[in-house]
Amino acid sequence: MAKSTDGFFDRYGGKYVAEVLRRPLDELEEAFATYMSDKDFLQELDIIRRDYIGRETPLYYAPTATKLLGGAQIYIKMEGLANTGAHKINNAIGQCLLAKKMGKTRIIAETGAGQHGLATAAACAKLGLECTVYMGEIDVRRQQPNVAAMELYGAKVCAVTSGSRTLKDAVNEAMRDWAAHFDTTHYVLGSALGPAPFPDIVREFQSVIGKEVQQQCKDRGIQIGAMVACVGGGSNSIGFFSPFIDAPSPRLIGAEAGGIGPGVGENASRMTGNASREGIVQGYKSRFLIDEDGQSLPTRSISAGLDYMGIGPQLAALGASGRVEFTAIRDQEALEAVSFFAKHEGILFALESAHAGAAAMKIAREIPKDQAIIINMSGRGDKDVFITSPVFRPAKWLEFLHSEIERLESSKDIHDAKIMGENECLTK
Ligand SMILES: *Cc1c(COP(=O)(O)O)cnc(C)c1O
C-alpha cells in the first residue's frame, strides 16, 4: 500500500468535497502525475533541495545515547537541519514548484502553530510567488514568532475569526478561497491528509527523507531494526516510512501525542486513544477525535505540531493492517527526551520530534545490539524556547520576559510604530 488506489488506502481516504472543489483537485492530480515523470521538473526540484533546503540531511550515529540506552544502535535522521528548521519545507517547495509549473501565481496555505505557514512563506519567497496564510485568530495571537517570520518572508497572514478560531477554521477558510480563485491560486496543504490527491502528493514530496535513509544505510552497512517518527497529520512519518512500507521489516513506529493522560481532551491520540472514531472530516475518511455527532473534541499536547484531531488516511490504514505500530508519548516523556539528546548528543530536538526520541528510548532494548533504530528528528528545537524555558527554568524565564516588556515599553520605537502591520488581514 505504498500509494492510494483511486484516492483510497483500504477503507480510508477519498475525496469528500463540494462540487466546486472537484475541478481544482482533478486538475492538481493530473498535473502532479505529469510533472512527477518530467525530467526537467525533477532535476529543478533536486537542485533546490540541494542548494536551498540543504539536502541530503545527515544520518547521525548517536554513540552516547546508544551506550546509555543499552540496546540497539541509535541513529538520528537530522531533518531539523533543513532550511527553516523542519521537514515541512520539503512539501512546501515541492507543491510551490508544481504550482508554478501549472501557471499559478498565488499560493494559499493553512497553518496551526505556524510551522507550515512559515515553510510555505519561505518557499514562495524563494520561487517568487504571492502568498496568503490563513491562521486562526487565537493561533495568530499565541504564535507571534512564526507570524513575524512569515511576514518577513513577505506573506500575508490572515487571522480567521470564525468558529473556534484555530486550525480547522483556517482549513475551511483556505478551502473557500481556493474554490473561488483556483484559476490563479494553488492551495498548499500542509500534511499527508485532506481530500485526494493531497495525501499522495505530500507523501511523495516527503519521501525524500526515507529514500535518503535507505541509501545512507546501504552505503554504511547499517541494518535497520526499527524506524520511529512522530505523527501529527502524518507527513514526516509517512515520508520517512514510505520506501519500507511494502516490505515486512523493519518495524515502523509512529509516536502520537499522549498529552497529560488518556482522558478526553487530554491528548491527541487518534490511533491509541479510546476517544478516537472513524469519520469523514474536511474532505477525507480517517480516524478522528470526534464525538458521536462528528463534532471535534478538544485535543492537547505540549507540542503544537501534534495536536490536530485527525490523522492522514494512509497511516490510519497502515495502523489498521498492523504494518505501522503506534504508541502514545506523554508531554513529560517528550521533555525528558529533549533533555536527554541535548545533554548527551548536543542535539536539540523539536518537541514534536522528541516524541519519536522518547519512543526510541523506550524500545531500545527490544532491538538487538547489531541493529539500528533510526529516529526521524523532524525539526530542531530552537522554535520551542517559549515552551521549554518556562518548564526547565521558570523563574529565570519570567524575569527575562518582564525585563523585555519593560525594555520595549520604554522604547520610543514601539510608540511610533503603526498598530497594524501592512500585511495583516482579517476574515470573518
Ligand atoms: C508540523 C510538525 C510535525 C507534525 O506534522 P506531520 O505532518 O505529522 O509531520 C512534526 N514535527 C515538526 C517539527 C513539525 O513542525
The ligand as a Gaussian input file, in Angstrom:
#p B3LYP/6-31G(d) Opt

LIG

0 1
 C        4.306000      20.091000      11.944000
 C        5.355000      19.276000      12.568000
 C        5.152000      17.909000      12.865000
 C        3.849000      17.214000      12.658000
 O        3.390000      17.145000      11.357000
 P        3.417000      15.814000      10.491000
 O        2.600000      16.164000       9.302000
 O        2.830000      14.713000      11.313000
 O        4.836000      15.532000      10.152000
 C        6.208000      17.202000      13.395000
 N        7.403000      17.779000      13.645000
 C        7.635000      19.080000      13.388000
 C        8.968000      19.655000      13.695000
 C        6.627000      19.881000      12.843000
 O        6.858000      21.175000      12.591000

